[in-house]
């Protein structure tokens, strides 16, 4: 269910990106994407830091121990305090947008810099609503309610699409900024409505700064915030470096990364979201073997999907970019530049999938320090690689994408090593076996796709289709052929994950 809703959200996200690249020039889209840095930063700090590292594990612990009333005292204090801090932060962001703009893209030229200032000021209210929506989703996840939290991003994307479609012709790229705020507001109201229906314990006026649960949240949260700040710092530095490259580089990186986020969101994030409350409850009652088994299964499921996704992107990167974006203001040359970035991003897809769940393994153990150390080390590695690739190679924006992939691999390997040492093994042999078998099957899938595509293209040309229909059926044929061949090859290899998938489908 989570995967289906995230798939819908990601598809709407691509509709949003297609509209953006089709209706607006790169001189408009570069400032628009740069203006997202601070809102995204605040969202990931709250959702990835405060919620994943502290709030959900502690609130789930209260629920698992039958202490719901006390849990809501802690939750009410945390939510009310967050509302106050977010309101102050949003107001300051609006006032000081001009001072913040150079921090988002220091090399942006004067004309585009003015637009960046306006867009930053317009979109800052979205920070308030999006972050609170994430907090409401964390409450619902703790109650094992997953549908509404993943419905919210769908509504958010619809708001942005409406802003671009209906307001874009009149206000330009600013129409999308209006849509961002409107979508964030609808997302928050939807989440909040269901929180108040399901959970009756929230008190708007309750604020106990001395509550022991709040103190525990702060202790757990601070290291996670430091780690996520390091990750966002890397994104900020990467965007700033890209602003010094030829015009459009920020957009090419953004579009390629959005594609990579598709399988990460649909599968890796879905697995992590569904497993995390369970992992937290298992540690709360001391069921360590079940914890390790569940964590290993989550990692294997993610690798089973993300490895063939990476090979699929590498094999069909030009066809996919051409289908999604090549129209209007987006030229064939820009397709090549975006596909170039997608190639390098795809190399680390499996690793970034695994690190969707690995930090949550530490968080469930009430350990927020170790993920910070891992993130800090790997972010420093990424920043160092950014400079190396830009200064000593001709990779251009591809070097920034490659740095991101290598950072993910380093993060995954270090996290696995430290987590294994902490809990005494996490079925490492099964994880390695799944990785090797998935890679072997995915490489076979890639060869089959490349052999199939010339024949399929020749058949489609004979049908006399329009360009858009040709591109659509070209990609659909490759995806179907790739998916079928991958499942067939994994079944031939007798992978446990394929057998598990068959059992799930039979049960459904």
N, C-alpha and C positions, 0 to 999 in steps of 0.2 A: 504494500500500500504506500509506504513511504517512497519507494523507488518510483512508483507510477506518478505520484504527485510532484516529485522533484523533476522527473522527466518532463512533465507538463510545464513546470516552472522554467526549466532550461530551454525548452522549445520556444516558449514565449520570450525568453531572454534573447534567443537568436533572432526572433522576429524584431525585437527591439533593436538589436545590433544592425540587422539588415536595413531597417528604416533609417537608422542613424547614418550609416555609410552611403545609403542611396540618396537621401534628401539633403545631406549637408556635406560641405567640403572638409578636407583634412585640416584646414585652417580653423574650422569650427569644432571638429570632433576632438582634436588634440587638447584644447582647453577644457572641453566638457569632461573628458576622461580624467584629466589632471585634477579637476574640481572634485572628483569622487574620492580622492586620497584620504582627506580628513574624515568624511562621513564613514567610509569603509574602515578607517582606523578605529574610530569609536565603536563601531558595531562589533568588530572582531575583539576589541578589548573586553567588551561586556559579555558577548556571547561566548567567545572562546576562552576568556580568562575568568571573569566572575562567575559565569554560569557553569561551564564545564569543569573548572578546577575546584570550585568552592560550593556554589549554591546547590546544584543538583545532587552532588554526593551527600551533603549534610541534610538537605531537605528529604532526600530518599531514605537516609538513615533514620530520621524522626518517624517517617511513615512506616518503615520496616519494623521499628520497635513499638509501634502503636502509640506514639506520642504526637499525634497530629495537631492537637491544640497548641502545644508548646512550639511545634515546628512552625505554625502560622504566626506566632508572636515574633519569631526570628525572621520569617519571610516578610511580614508586614513592615518591620523596621528596615530591612534591607531594601525593599521596593520603594518605600517612602523616601528614604535617604537618596536612593538612585535618582528618583524624580527631581528632587531639589538640585542635585549636582548637575544633572543633564540640562536642566533649564538654565542654570547659570552658565554652563559651558556653551550652550547654543547661543545665548545672548552675546557673550563675549566674542564668539566666532563671527557673528553678523557685524558687530562693531569694528572688529579688527581684521576684516577679510582682506583689505589691501595689504596689510603687513604679513598676512599668512600666504598670500598668493605666490610670492617669490620662493617660498619654502616648498611649494608643490612642484614648481618647474622653473628653476632659476634662469635657464637659458631661453625662456620663451620671449619672443620679440614683443615690442611695445603694443602693437595692435592686438595681438592675441592675448597679451597679459591683461589688458583692460577687460576683455571678455571673460577671462579666467576669474578676475575679481568679482564681476557681476554674478557669474554662475555660482561661485563659492558662497557669496552672500545669500543668494536665492535658495540654495540647497541645504543650508545649515539647519533649518527647522526639521528637515528629514532625519537628521542625526537623532533628535529627541524621540521622534515617533518610532523609528526603526529599532533603536536600542531598547526601548520599552517593549516593543513587540517581541524582541528576542527574549526578554525577561519573562513575559507572559508565556511564551513557548516553553521556557525552562520549567515553569510550574506545571504545565500540562504534561510534559514529558515525565516528570516525577510521578504523576498519577497514571503513567502508562497510556496517555492519550497522545497519539502521534499525528492524527490526520490534520487537525486545525493548525498546528505549528508549521506543517509543510504546505498548507493551503495559503498561508499568509504571503509567502514570496510570489505565488501565482497572482494574487491580487495586486501586489506591488508592481510586478511587470506589466500587468494590464493597465495600471495607472500611467506608467511611463509611455506605453504605446499610445494610449489615448492622447496624452500630452503632445507627443510628436505628430500624430496624425491630424488632430483637430486644431492644435494651437501652433504647431510648427510652421504652417504656411503663413501665419500672421506674425508670429514673434520669433521665427527662426529657431535656433538651437535652444533659446530660452523657453520655448514651449515645452521642451523635454524636461527642463528644470522644474517647471510647474507640475509636470506629471510625476516627477520624482517625489515631490512633497505630498501630492495627493495620494499616490500609491502607498507611501509610508504611513499616512494617516489612516487609510482604509485597513491596511495590514494590522496596525495597532488596535483599532476599534474591534476588529474581528477577533483577535486573540483575547483581548480583555473581556469581551462579552462572554466567551466560553469559559474563561477562568472563573468569572463570577457565578456561572451556572453550575460548574462542576465542584468548585472549591468554595466553601462558605466561610472560611476562616479569616479572610483578608479584612484588615481594619485600616482605613485611610488615615485616621488620626493617631494611630499607634506609632510611637517612636521611642524605643528603649535602647539608647546607645550603650548601655551597660549589659545588655543581654549576652550571656556567654556564647550563644550561637553566632551572634554578629562578630564577636571577637574571633571565633574560629574561622569564620568566612574571611575576615581581613587577613589573618595569618596565612591561610591557604591561597588567597587571591593575589596578594602582593607579588610573590615569585612568578605566578602565571602572567600577571600584567607586565612584568619586566620582560619575560620571554616573548610575549606577543608584541610588545613594543619593539623588541629587536627585529622580529619578523616584519613589522610594518616599516621600521627604519630601512630595512633592505628594499622594500617596495618603493619607498620614497626616494632612496638613492638611485635605484634602477630607473625610475621615471625621470629623475633629474638628469641622469646620464643620457637617457634616450632623447631628452629635449635638446641636447646638443648635437644630435645626429640629424640627418636629412629629414625634412618635413614629412610627417606621416609615421615616423618610427614608433611613437607612443601608441598610435592607433593599431599598427600591425601587431605589436606585442600584445595589446589588449585583446584584439580579436582572436589571435592564436591561443592566448591563455584561456579565453572563454570557451573555446572548443575543448581544450584539455580538461576544463572544469566540468564538462558534460558527464563523462563517465565517473569522475570523482564525486560529483553531486548525486548522480542517480544511484550509484552502488556504494562507493566508499563512505560517503556521508550518511547514506541510509543505514548501512550496516552499523556504523559508529553510533548513530542516534538511537537505533533500536537496542543495541547491546549495552550502552553506557549505564542506564538506570539499573539494569540487571547486574552488571559488574559491581556497581556500588553497593547494591543490596547483598550480593554474595560475600563481599568483604566485610560488610557490617555484621553478618552472622557467622563469619569465620569458615565459610565453605571454600577452602583454598583450591582443592582439586577441580571443583566445578568452575571456579574463577579462571584457572589456567586453561582448562578445556574450552571454555566459552571464548576467551581472548584469542587462543590459537585458531579456533574455527573462524572467528571474525577476520583475522589476518589472512587466512587461506582463501576465504570467500572473496576478499578484496583483490588479492593477487590473481585469482582465477579469472576475474573480469578485466582488471586493468592492464594486464600484460597483452592480451589480444587486442584490446582497445588501442594501445600504443602502436602495435604493429599495423593495425588497420589505418590509423592516422598517417603513419609514415608512408604506407603503400598508396593511399588514395588522397594525399593531402591537397594536391592541386584540384582534383575533381570536387572535393568537398568545399574548398574555399570558393571555387568558381560558382558552384550551385548556390551557396549561401549569400555571397556578397557582390559578385561581379555584375553590377548593373548601375545605371545612373552615374554618380560621381566616382564610382569604384571601377578602376580600369584593369585590364589584364596584367599590366606591369605590377599593380598593387596586389593582385592575386598571387603573383610569384613571390613578392616580398613577404606577404603574410604566410604563405606556405613554407617559406624558408624558416620563419620563426617557429611555425608549428612542428617542423621536423625536430628541432632542438628541444622544444618543450616536451615532445612525446617521449624522448629518451628517459626522462625521469618520472613519467606518469605513474608507473607501478609503485615507486618509492613514495611519492606524494599521496598515493592512495593508502599505503600502509600507515603513514604518519597521521592519517585522520583518526585512527583508533589507538595507536601506541601511546600518545600522551594521556589519553583517557584511562588507559591501564594504570598509569601512575596516579592519576587523579582519584581513581576508585580506591587506591591504597592510601589516600590522603597524603600523597607525596607530590608536592608542586615544585619542589626545588630541582629535582633531577631534570624534568623537561626544560626548565629555564637554562640549566647548564648546557644541555644538548643544543637548544636553539641558539644560544649565544655563540657557541663555538662554530656552529654551521653557518650562521649569518655572517660572522666575521670572515669565514671561508668564502662565502658567496661574494661579499664586497671586494675581497682581495682578487677573486677570479674575474669580477667585472672589470677592474682596472687592467688586469693582465690581458684579457681578451680584447679590450678596446685599444690598448696601447701597443700591443705587440702582435696582433693578428688583424686580418681583414674581415673578421666575422661580422662587424657592425652590430646591428640589433640582434643578430643570431647569437652572438657571444653572450649577451645578457640573458637570453633564453637558455643557453647551455649552462650558464652559471647557476640558474634557478634549478635546473635538473640535477646537477652535481650536488647542490646543497641538499636536495631531497634525499638522494642516495646516502650521503654522509649522515644525515639525520636519522634515517631509517636504521642503518647498520649500528650506529651508536646507541640508539634507543633500544633495539633488540638485545644488544649485549648487556646493557645495564639492567633492563627489565628481567632478563633471564637470570642474572646474578642476584637480583633482589628477591625473586619468588622461587628460585631453585628449578629453573627450566620451564619452558612454555611450548613443549612439543616441537622443538627446533627441527628435528629430522623430518617431520611431516610438512613443516613450512617450506623447507628446502626442496623436498620432493615435489610439492605442489608447484613451486616456482620453476623448477627445471622442466617438469612435464608441460606446464602451461606455455613456457617459452618455446619448447620443441613443437607443440601443436600450433602455436601462433605463427612461427616461422613457416611451417607447412601451409598454414592458411594464407600467409602473404604471397607465397609462390603460386598458390591456386588462384588467388585474386588477379595477379599480374598475367597469368596465362588465360584467365577467363575474360578479362576486360577487352582485349582487341576483338575477340569474337562477338562479345556483347555489343560493343560499339558499332561494329559492322552491321549487326542486325538492326540496331536502333536507327542508323543512318538510312537504311532501306525503308523505314516506316515514314520518313519525311516529316519528322516531328519538328515543332518549333524549338528554338534554342533552349528556352526554360524547361520545356518538357523533356528534351534530350538530356539536359544536365540532371534533372530529377531522376529519371529512369536509369541513367548511367550510375549514379550513386546508389540508388536503391538496389540495383542488380548486384553491384559489388558488395554491399552490406549483407544482402541475403546469401550470396555465395560464400562470403567470408564467415558469417555466423554459422551456416549449416556445416561448412567444412571444419570449422573449429570444434564444434560439438561432436562431429563424427570422429575427428582425430583424438579428442580427449576420451571418447568412449572406447576407441581402439586401444588407447593407453591404459584403460581401466582406471581412470582417475576417480577417487572417492567423491570429489566434488560433483562430478557428472552424475554419479549414482544418487547422490543426495538431491540433486536438482530433479532427477526423474521421480524420486519418491515424493518430493514436494508437489510436483505437477499432478501425479496420480491422486494425491490426497485432496488437492483442490478440485 
